[in-house]
Amino acid sequence: MKVLYFAWVREKVGLDIEEVSPPDTVLTVGDLAAWLSTRSPGHKDGLSDLSRLRAAVDQDLAQPDSPVTGVAEVAFFPPMTGG
């Protein structure tokens, strides 16, 4: 699956996109973030607090308990504000 990072999440992780093959135990967005957090100090810094993040699964907004099995893309980004 492709994982995309936006805004300050990208800055902390040090990547804008990466291709990953998570283990079978990664079933949800929250599981994915926890697993990715083990990849580097930057991943940990950017992904360890899900309350500060939003996610999209195949370009649809997702929750931490949203499934990721069989998806093509997951994106992590900070909350958006509008005006």
C-alpha positions as CSV (number, residue, x, y, z in Angstrom):
1,M,0.0,0.0,0.0
2,K,1.1,3.6,-0.5
3,V,1.2,5.8,2.6
4,L,1.1,9.6,2.0
5,Y,2.1,12.2,4.5
6,F,1.1,15.9,4.3
7,A,2.1,19.2,6.0
8,W,3.9,18.9,9.3
9,V,3.5,15.1,9.3
10,R,5.6,14.9,6.1
11,E,8.2,17.2,7.7
12,K,8.5,15.0,10.8
13,V,8.5,11.6,8.9
14,G,10.9,13.0,6.3
15,L,8.9,11.5,3.4
16,D,5.9,12.5,1.3
17,I,5.1,9.0,0.2
18,E,6.3,5.5,0.8
19,E,5.3,2.0,-0.3
20,V,4.8,-0.4,2.6
21,S,3.8,-4.0,3.2
22,P,2.5,-4.1,6.8
23,P,2.2,-7.4,8.6
24,D,-1.1,-9.3,8.8
25,T,-1.7,-7.9,12.3
26,V,-2.2,-4.4,10.9
27,L,-6.0,-4.2,10.4
28,T,-6.9,-0.6,11.1
29,V,-5.7,2.9,10.5
30,G,-4.6,3.0,14.2
31,D,-2.7,-0.3,13.8
32,L,-1.0,1.1,10.7
33,A,0.0,4.3,12.5
34,A,1.4,2.3,15.4
35,W,3.3,0.0,13.1
36,L,4.7,2.9,11.0
37,S,5.8,4.6,14.3
38,T,8.4,1.8,14.7
39,R,10.1,2.6,11.4
40,S,12.1,5.6,12.5
41,P,12.3,8.4,15.1
42,G,10.6,10.7,12.6
43,H,7.7,8.3,12.0
44,K,7.3,8.0,15.8
45,D,7.3,11.7,16.2
46,G,4.8,12.3,13.4
47,L,2.4,9.4,14.0
48,S,2.4,8.4,17.7
49,D,-0.5,10.8,18.7
50,L,-3.6,10.0,16.6
51,S,-5.5,12.7,18.3
52,R,-3.4,15.2,16.4
53,L,-3.9,13.5,13.0
54,R,-6.6,12.8,10.4
55,A,-6.4,10.0,7.9
56,A,-7.9,9.1,4.6
57,V,-8.2,5.5,3.2
58,D,-8.4,5.4,-0.6
59,Q,-9.2,9.2,-0.5
60,D,-12.1,8.9,1.9
61,L,-11.9,10.3,5.4
62,A,-11.2,7.5,8.0
63,Q,-11.2,6.9,11.7
64,P,-8.6,5.1,13.7
65,D,-10.7,2.0,13.7
66,S,-11.3,2.1,9.9
67,P,-10.0,-1.1,8.1
68,V,-6.9,-1.0,5.9
69,T,-6.9,-4.6,4.7
70,G,-6.7,-4.5,0.9
71,V,-6.6,-0.8,0.5
72,A,-4.3,0.9,-2.0
73,E,-3.6,4.2,-0.2
74,V,-3.6,5.7,3.3
75,A,-2.9,9.4,3.9
76,F,-2.0,11.0,7.2
77,F,-2.4,14.8,7.7
78,P,-3.1,17.4,10.3
79,P,-6.7,18.5,11.0
80,M,-7.9,21.1,8.4
81,T,-9.5,24.4,9.1
82,G,-11.6,26.4,6.8
83,G,-12.7,30.0,6.5
